[in-house]
Amino acid sequence: MTFTSLVRNELDPGAVFARLGGDEFAVFFPRTPLEGAVKVVESIYDRLARTPFRFKDATRKFSASFGLACASPAETPESLKRRADEALYEAKRQGRGRFVVSG
């Protein structure tokens, strides 16, 4: 099973999952409050921890960092993406397998 398959299996039908480039992906939850998005991310982490994969004759675990941002009514898509990106880089700074919610 691939990383993208694992993530997609945890998402509700209304969520939009896309690759931004390289190893960066985005999930847009159009009708999910922040608390619901956090629960989805936690279920993704749980699923990743339970699903090893084989690479170069070794068993490995998936790892992911997430940055979450909740859109305000007047926010532009660019500023929402920027805030999510900042949260992502803070999660990466703190260590692997973490998520940070933009403040």
Secondary structure, DSSP 8 states (H G I E B T S, - for coil): --HHHHHHHHS-TT-EEEEEETTEEEEE-TT--HHHHHHHHHHHHHHHHT-EEEETTEEEE----EEE----TT--HHHHHHHHHHHHHHHHHH-SS-EEE--
